[in-house]
Structure formats: C-alpha cells, structure tokens
C-alpha cells in the first residue's frame, strides 16, 4: 500500500448504501486513477462484496470481530469480509468502541486473514498503545470533531504531531492517518505536513451532492 491514503468511511449513512455506495466507489476509483493517490472506501457489510467485485480501489470493512469461524451468530469474522473481497478493516472506530482485549483479538483475526488493519484512536496515549500492537495504520480522530466540518488538522494540530511522535517512538513501521472534520485539500495538505500518511473521513464525501468534486479537491494539493 503506497501513501498517502485517503480512506472514505461510508458508515451507515443513507447516502452511503446500495447504489449510492457503488457510485461513490466508482468515483473514488476514477479520481484515484486521475491523481495517482490511493483512495479506499469502507462500505457497510451489505455493500462490501458488490463494491469489491467491481472496483480496484482498496475496500475496508468497518469492523471485524475477534472470533474464529464457528457458532457466533451475529458476529462478523475477518474471514467473511476477506472472502467478500475486503483488503482491510477498521478496528475500534469511535462509533464502534472496543476493549483493549477486543482490539487485540480483532487485530489478530485481521492479520490471520491477511487484512490490512486501521486501529482508530482518540488521543496520543491511545495512539501509542495501538501502535504497540503493530497494526498497519493507526487513525487519530478526536471524537468531538467528527462530523463537525472542523478539521482536526486546523483545530488541534498538536494532537497530530504528538500522535505521530508517539507512534515513531513505539513502532516506526506503523503508519498514521488522521480524521475528524477533514473536508478539503488544504486539510489533507496540513495533515501530511504534520507527518501523517493520509486521512480517514466520511461525511464530507458521503453526504456531498457531488462526491467527485470533493474527492478531486481533497487530492488537489498532494
């Protein structure tokens, strides 16, 4: 996986499911090919296979449970999302918080299935703890800024710098994404200048009337 990475989380938004999810993935692939920037999508489980089978963009699950295949009704295993075509998964998103033991179990399951991993964190201390588990990425997202349109790269650049430093100290092989309020190319530019390897975002693309215009703006200063 080359960097920078722009990863679009479709969450459970009505604007990010079904044919709309497919359209966003199609747009992500087009803009990625135009710009040379890696743009991934994290659709709902119900759309994962349809998107992964049609497009070459990296497709991430929004979560996996740290359980092996078996009698786990209602759980989603890493093997299931891998079989559906996922290349990676989010773990511990602020809207799907896990205990440390569960994070470790989900990460181990993802690793065993050959999935890339993005552990989401909310401050530099949890970022350092996540880096110690050696995921592919940690994604720092102050929850109070998620969905506000106020970019963390502008509102609190210090948390990004401290998180990057913490990861470098603990495990320099782990890459860092930042999220919360990312909406423009300037936000992405600042995030990269602060030492991150990309961004994780959602509503600014998913809820946009013209997702292509937003994505082109996001990559415009890279």
HELIX and SHEET records of a PDB file:
HELIX    1   1 UNK A   14  UNK A   16  5                                   3    
HELIX    2   2 UNK A   19  UNK A   35  1                                  17    
HELIX    3   3 UNK A   45  UNK A   54  1                                  10    
HELIX    4   4 UNK A   78  UNK A   83  1                                   6    
HELIX    5   5 UNK A  100  UNK A  113  1                                  14    
HELIX    6   6 UNK A  124  UNK A  132  1                                   9    
HELIX    7   7 UNK A  143  UNK A  145  5                                   3    
HELIX    8   8 UNK A  152  UNK A  155  1                                   4    
HELIX    9   9 UNK A  157  UNK A  170  1                                  14    
HELIX   10  10 UNK A  185  UNK A  193  1                                   9    
HELIX   11  11 UNK A  203  UNK A  206  1                                   4    
HELIX   12  12 UNK A  211  UNK A  219  1                                   9    
SHEET    1   A 8 UNK A  38  UNK A  42  0                                        
SHEET    2   A 8 UNK A   5  UNK A   9  1                                        
SHEET    3   A 8 UNK A 198  UNK A 201  1                                        
SHEET    4   A 8 UNK A 175  UNK A 179  1                                        
SHEET    5   A 8 UNK A 137  UNK A 140  1                                        
SHEET    6   A 8 UNK A 116  UNK A 121  1                                        
SHEET    7   A 8 UNK A  88  UNK A  91  1                                        
SHEET    8   A 8 UNK A  60  UNK A  61  1                                        
END                                                                             
